[in-house]
Amino acid sequence: MNSEETPPADAGAPGGVWSTVSPRFGASPDWRAAANRRHWPGGLALLFVIGLGGSLALLAVSLLAARTGYVNTLETELLERPLVEQLLLVTLIAPVIEEFVFRLPLAARLRLGALAAAGAFGLLNFAGGDGPVIVVAAVFGLMVLLSGALWIQSLIAGVARPDAGGESGPAPPTWRDSVARWWEAHPRWPVYCSMAAFGVVHLSNYDVSWTVATVVVAPLVVGPQIWLGLMFTIARVRYGWWAGLVLHAFHNFAVWSVTSAVGQ
């Protein structure tokens, strides 16, 4: 294996809990599961602390950047709802939707069904947005079209493939095979795209008058969400999709508990 090839997808992430969940994953993403998944309680606890601390540190920059023309409408709209409804939205509905859409496909093996389902659900949820959210919705639409095209082409190739033992030799790889190899060898692109899209859709939490200034500072405004997206992605890749969901729900509950107490 040459130096440019990735390690086997099922190889465990090296080191202890810290090495497994270190934010350095953001600089060099990989698809490796935790070396010992039984350590998930400690891993998720560490990710919770890092995520909360990092998001609070970035919040000051976010609030400063938001002064260019962003008005946060989410908190007001949420506090107008009954307490039980707030709790369900924050700790169950939002984490399930967002983890399904943004992190379900993030695994070493390309699964067209997961990619298509995430794209379709994302398109359904975000097609009504405006500004940059429209771009994310368009990407979800492309995910659905790409998944469908790869599935149809592989299906046609499977029907046309000669019987085993024929004189034609091995069948050429399908588009799906090529995309799957690229996906496994280049995890940074699926991971980065997922994190960026996760940040962009949170711009819908604001009422924005789009100008050059508001566009330039947009990544800073959603910096806390991008950071948390990294934490949820690490949990998903290392421990499984359910782990990202649990971490997301606990983080939302912690933030909601503080903001609702302050707002009342």
PyMOL commands that set and color helices and strands:
alter all, ss='L'
color gray80, all
select helices_A, chain A and resi 17-21+23-26+37-66+74-79+83-103+112-126+132-160+175-185+188-205+212-221+223-239+241-263
alter helices_A, ss='H'
color red, helices_A
select strands_A, chain A and resi 70-72+206-208
alter strands_A, ss='S'
color yellow, strands_A
deselect
rebuild
show_as cartoon
